[in-house]
């Protein structure tokens, strides 16, 4: 038996709770990667001659997009994101709604000016999207380790 009570293939023990070692590892890895990506993106934006407002806007949008990618990737602690990625209709609706709100913050002048978001170029948005999407392979690699029981992870 696994010392972390997460290796059985039977239904989860209701007394165990949801924060298993695997789940905590996914949350911690996702959080650390989000931090690294946003700090590097912010530093890149400043070093490339963009204003502080542009750099902050890029980091903000990246942070929001990373959360969207993590929401899809965290649907399962072991199954890959490519396994029916859009199967959860409610998650799809929530992400669509949040993307609409993000687009409103970026493109509607009254919201953009109130929050202080800089209107990014399409090239900058591609950079932000690409940086945010890097969380997907990182989490997928961790899930791959979990599925194999490597590094002390418990197979499910």
N, C-alpha and C positions, 0 to 999 in steps of 0.2 A: 504494500500500500504506500502511496506517495505521502511523504511527510506533510504535504500542504493540503491534503484532503481534496484533491482536484483531479485525480487520475481515473476515477471509475467511469465506466461507460453508461452506468445507470443514471436515472434522473438525479439532478442536484439535490443534495440534502437541504431541506428548508431551513435548518438551523445554521447552515454554513454561511449564508450571506452571499452577496454577489461580488465582493471584492477579494477574489482569489489572487494568488500570486501571478497568474497569467494576466488577469485583468489589470492589476496594479502595474505590471510590467508594460503593458500596452499604453496605459495612461501616462506613465512616467516617460516612456520613450517618445510618445507623441508630443508631450509637453516640452521635453528637452529639445527635440528636433524643431518644434515651432519657435522656440527661443533662439536657437542657433540660426535658423533661416532668416528670421526677422532682423536679428542683429546684423547679420552679414548683408542682407538686402539694404538695410538702413545705411550701413557703412559704405556700401557700393554706391548708393544714390548720392551721398554726400561727396564721396571721392570723385565721382564722375561730373561734378560741377552743378548738380541739382540743388535747389534751395532747400532749406530746412523744412518748409511746408511740403514740398514735393516728396522729400524723403519720408516724412511722417505719414503722408498720404499713401505712399507705396507700402510702407510697413503695416498700416492699418488695414488696407485692402487685402494684403497678403495674409494677415492674421485671420481675417474673416473667412477667406477662401480655404485656408488650412483647416478651419473648424468644419467646413462643409465636407472636405475630403475625409477628415477623421470620422465624421458622423456616419458616412457610408462604410468606411473601413472598420469601424468598431461594432458593426452589427453582429459580428461573431468574433470570438477570441481565437478561433482556429481556422475557420473557412476563409478562403481567399475572397477578396473583393470582386474578382472576375466571375465568381459563382453567383449569378443572378444579381447583379449590382443594383438594379432598380426594382426589386421585387416588393419593397415596402412602400406601398402607395402613400401612406401618411408621411413618411420621411420625405418622399419625393415632393409632396405638396408643401411641406414645411420648408424645404430647401428652395423650392421655386418662389415661395412667398418671401423668404429672406433674400434671395437674389434680386427680387423686385425692389425690396427695401434698400438694398445696397446700391442698386442702380439709381434709385431715387436720390440717395445721399450724394452720389457722384455727379449725376447729370441735372438735377433740378436745382437751379441757382439758389433759391431761398434755403434749401436744406444744406447745400454745399457751403454757402457763405456762413450759415449759422454754426456749422460744425467746424468749418475751416479746412475743408478738403480741397486739395489742388486738383484741377481737371487734368488728368494724366493723358498723355498721347497714347494712341493704340499700341505703339512699340513698348511703352512703359507698362501698359496693361498686360502685354504678352510676357514681359519679364516677370511681373508680379505673379501672373498665373503659373508660369513655369516654375518659379521658386516655390510657390505654395504646393504645387503638384508633387514636389520631391518627397513629401510626407508619405505618399502612397507606397513607393518601393521600400521605404524604411519600415513601415508597419507590416507590409507583406513579408519582408525578410524575417522580422521578429515572429510572425505567425508561422512561418516555415520552420523556424527553430522550435517553436512550441509544438507543432505537429510531430516533430521527430523526437521530442523529449530531450533536446540538447541543452546544455548549460543549466541543468537543474529544473527546466520547465517540465510541467506535467502534461502528458498527452491526454487528450480527451477523446 
